[in-house]
Amino acid sequence: MGISWEQAEGGLLGLLVGDALGVPYEFHEPAEIPPGAQIEMFPPPGFLRSYSHVPPGTWSDDGAQALCLLDSLLSCNGWSPDDFASRLLAWYKTGHLAVDGKVFDVGIQTGAALDRLADGVVPLEAGLSGERNNGNGSLMRTLPLVIWHRGDDASLVALAHAQSLLTHAHPRALVCCALYALWARCEILRVPDPWEKAVKTLRCIYATVTPFPGELDRILGVSSPPTGTGYVVDCLLSARQACMEDSYDAIVRAAIRFGHDTDTTACVAGGIAGIRHGVAGIPPRWMKALRGQEILASLLDRMRATRN
């Protein structure tokens, strides 16, 4: 059973809508976030939105980098770290696949890694690898791999690792990307308890590959409640918590209600929710308010052509 077009389009739109919905609320504490029912593309009157110069409905670096990955996969008919690096740099320098061609909200770790790429560092060696370099900048762009890839679980995990290496090279970030990729694949396959199935599959793949089993245990052993921060583990677990809601809009609103890195949490959760509920599950008013849809439409046309 492969991915349906409804799931593929739903996942990409779910990612972008979640990202755009979360942008105005970023950096706010949970207590400052409006009640769930009031979270919209245009925040309630009087709410001091982040990036006041950015029109509501605009996706951020999260969506642009995810589209860069999809663009690269479609252009090369496969994974090419050099090509992906060139597209990330085109986004960073000239706004490639950013709405209005304008770049904003570049993560510190991502920016540092892209500067290394611009200086000629080999793509798979450009990512920062310290323990304090575990931001969510590679997790947020992982989903297009799952939508595009037709290989087995082990090769999907290897690709999830590889795309992370360009900006976030610590094993913990790699494991989070791999777990998210398998979780999304299990959602596509409609398996019972997709998160637990993904964990079980990843344990098997990692059985003899250090240090990944220890990092997986660290991620799964977190006992504190999720808080929606930019730490890659917290982002993944916050998205998982949000995805316990029963509709697309409830999921992305729950992700934003954590506060802090609202656009990325809603992006990561929104991709899963889009696969689960399809395009039809995304509120039409949010779809209408999403800017830059012509960018996505071009990529969807190319993706559709590769599937025929």
N, C-alpha and C positions, 0 to 999 in steps of 0.2 A: 504494500500500500504506500503510494507516494503522496507528495503534497498536492492538494487541490489548488486550483487557481484562486478560489475564494480564500483559502488559508494563506496563500502567498501574498495576495494583495492586502488581505486583512492584517497580516503581520507587519508589512511595511507601512501601511497607513496607520495602524495602531501605534507603531513606534513614533511616527512623525507627529501624530495628533497628541499623543501623551507628552512628548517633548515640548511642543508648542504650548500646550495647556499649562505645563509646569513652569515655563519661563518667567511669567510675571511674579511668581510666588517664591522664587529662589532666594536663598540666604535668610529667609524669615524663620523665626522660632515657631514651633508648633502652635503655641498659644496665640500667635499673630495671624495664623492662617484662618480664613473664613470657614464657617461650617461647610460640610461637604456639599450640601445642596446649593450653596452660593458660589462654588468654584466653577468658573466659566472662563472662556478665552478672554473675555473682557471682565476683569475683576469688579467686585462691588464698588460703588462710589465711595470715595474716601480712602480706599486701600492704597497704600504707597507701594506701587508695583516696582519690581526690579526692572532694569533696562528700560527706563521710561522712554528712551529714544527709539526703541524697537517696536514696531506696530504689533499689536496682539495678533496671534495666529502664526507667528514666525518660528520655525524650528531653529535650534541652536547648533552648536558644534556637534552635539550628539547625532542629530539627524544628518547633518552634512557629512560627517565621517562615515556613517553607515552607508550613505548613498555612494560615497567614494569607493567603499569596498565592493558594493554591488556593481558599480560602473567598471571597476577593474576586472571583476570576475567575468562579466559579460564581454568586455573588450578582448580579454585574453583567452576566453573559453577555459578558464582555470585560474589557479592561484599563481600569482607572480609577485614576489615581495618588491622587486624593483618597480614594477608598474604601480602597485598600490602606494609605494612610497612617493612616486611622482605625483599621484593624484592627491595624496594628503598634502604635499607641498603646494600643489596648485590651489587647493582650498585655503591653506594657511596664508599664502602670499596674494592670491587674486580672487578669493571667494568662490572657487569652483564648487558648484552644487550647493552653495549657500543662497538663501533667499535674498534677492536684490544684489547678489554678489558681495554681501557685506558679512564680515567675520566678527563674531563677538563670543565672549564666554570661553576663551581658550584656557584649558587647565594648565597649571604651572608645570606639571610633569610632562604633559603632552607638548607644550611649547618648547621645553628644554630638549626633548627628544627630536622634535622637528628641526630645531636649530642644528642639532648634531647631524641630521640627515642632510640639511642644506650645506653643511661643511664637508660633506663627502663621506661620512661614516656609513659603512655597509648597513643596509636596512635591518637585517636580522641581528645586528649588534648595536642598534641605535637606542633601544629602550633602556630606561634607567632601571637598575636591578637591586637597589637597596631596599631594606625592609620598610623604610619610610616612603618608598615610591609606589605604594599600593593604592593609588587612586583608581577610580572607576572608568577612566578614559578609554580603555580598550574593551571593557565589558559592554559599554553602551552601543558599540558598533558591530557586535558579533553576529546579530541575527541574520543578515543577508547570507552568511555562509550556510546556515541551516536551510534557508529557502532554496539556495542554488545547488547545494551538494547532493550527490546521488550515491556516494560511496558508503562504506561501512562505518560503524561507530568509532572505531579506532582512528580511521583517517580523518573523520570529522573532528575528533579531539586534537589530532596533530595540527590541523589547520587552525583551530581555535587558538592553540598555543602560538602558532606562527604569526597570525595577524596581531596578536598582543605584543610580540617581541619588538615590534617597530617603535613602541612608545612605553610599554610597561613590561619589563622583563623579569620581575621577581616571580618565582614559582607560584606564589599565592594568587597573583593576578591571573596567571595562566590557568590555574585550576578553576578559578571562578568563571572564566570564559568558557572552559570546557564543560563545566557543570551546567551552565546556562544553555549552551548549545545542545547538550543531550536532553535537558529538560524541555526545550522548545521542540526537539524532534519527537519526544514522547507525547507532547501535546498534539503534534501533527498526526501521530499514529493513533491517537485516542486511547492510549493504554490506561488502565486503571492506576491511579496514584502516580502520575507522571514524574513527580519530583523524586519519590523513593525509587522508582525504576531507573531514573537517571543516575542516582547515587550508586545503586547496585552495579550498574553497567560500568560506571567510572572506576569503582573499586576493582573490578575485574581487569580493566585496561591498565590500571596503575599497579597491579599486583607486585611486579618486580621492578618498578621504575622509581627510584628515589630521586628527589625528596617529595614527590607528589603525594604519596599516601599520607604522610605526616601533615602536609598542608590541607588535604581534604579533611582529615580528622579535626584539625584546628578550626576549619570553617564550620563543620557540622557540630562542633562542641561548644559553639558560642551559646551562652545561656541568657545573656542580657537581652532585653527587648530591642527590636530594630529601631533605629532613629533617623533613617533617611540621610545619612551623611555621605560625603564623597569617598569614604573608605570602601574599597571594592567589596569586602565581605559584607559590610553593613548594607551597602546598596543592593547586593544580591538577596540578602535575607529580608530586607525591607520589601523588595519586589515580590518575593515569595509570600510574605504576609499579606500584602495588598491583593495578591491573586487568589486569596481565599474568599474574596467577595464573588458575587454571582452574576455580574454583568460588566460589560466594558466600562461604562461610565463610573460604576461603583469602584472598580479596580483602580482606575487612574486617579480618581478623587481620593481614595484611601492612600495611594502613594504620595500624593501632594500633601495630605494632612500630616505626614511625618515632619514636614518642614525641611529646612536646610537645602539639600541638593535636589530640589523638587523636580526640575526638568529631567534629570537623569534617572531618578527613581521611577518617574512616570513613563519615561521612554522605555526602560527595561521591562517594567510591568506591562506597559501598553503593547509591546511586541507580542508577549505571551497572550494577553487578552485579545488582541486582534486575530491571532491564530485560532484561539478558542471560540470566539464569537463571530468572526468574519466581518466583512465590511458592513453588513446589515446591522451588526450590533453596535457600531459607532454612531453616536447621535448625529443626525443630519446637520444640525446647526453647527457642530464642531467641524464637520467635514466642509461645510460651506465657508467657515471662517479660516480654514487652513490656507495659508499663503504659499505660493511657490508650487502649486499643483502641476503646472506645466513641466516642471523639472522632473517630478516623479512620473508623470504620464509618458515622457520620452523613454525613461528607463523601463517602465512597465511594457511599453510597446516592444522594446528590444528583448526583454525577458520572454514575452509571449512568443516572439519569433523563434527563439531558441528552443521552445517547448514543442513547436509544431513539426 
